[in-house]
Amino acid sequence: MRSTYRSYSMILAASLLTMLGLDGCKVGPTDRGPAQSPPATLGPNPRLPHASDQAIPIVQVAEAKGWPDGMKPQAPAGINVTAFASGLTHPRW
């Protein structure tokens, strides 16, 4: 009886830890992009808000997009940009 209770306790604890871990993986709507920075937070003397006391922060991950056909990033004069790899499932992998 005692080992059964211990097994159920371990399963419950593992389930709760998994749920807490996955809760931090929330992704906001991708159709609107990241929120704009308020003007007061920019420049040489920004006014930053107080830190949040969240145990697990919610992060908005930017949607990864490849280069459009025939296009590449603008580089400074004298520097050439070329693709290192192509056909990846996710460009950041």
Residue pairs with C-beta under 8 A, 6 or more apart in sequence:
20 56
23 56
24 56
24 57
24 58
24 59
26 58
27 60
27 61
28 58
28 60
30 63
33 62
33 63
34 60
34 62
35 60
40 46
40 47
41 47
41 48
41 49
64 90
64 91
64 92
65 91
66 86
66 91
67 73
67 83
72 81
72 82
72 83
73 81
75 81
